[in-house]
Amino acid sequence: MTEPWTSTLVGEAVYRSRVRGCLLGGALGDALGYPIEFSSLERIRSAHGERGVTGLLFAGDSRVALVSDDTQMTLFTVEALIQAHQRERLKGIGGGWALLVRWAYERWLETQRHPGPEQAAPPQSGAPRAA
């Protein structure tokens, strides 16, 4: 999308796809590097071979690769910028992005006080269930 001011349905889809790709690529790169982030090249090679890390390293016995605060904060930043954009486009309220980003970072900080996400409450009768 080289001319973002000329919005089309196809152009918006391409743009959103590129943004998602950037976020996914950043998260994947973070997951690849996170386990060895502060290791020397010598230590990486002694633990993973001459070529170093060539795939995701999983946490413990799980099939889950971890990401760092870099990815977490990127996602919280994106969420705040989307909110700011929506406020400006839909409500005509501009200039709130800095406060929205600050609130997003405060929400991120709160997540660091818990071992993981809270469990969702069971659905109420008549409510649709997740597949």
Summary of the structure (lengths in Angstrom):
residues: 131
radius of gyration: 19.8
end to end distance: 34.4
largest distance: 58.6
contacts: 260
relative contact order: 0.08
helix: 56%
strand: 0%
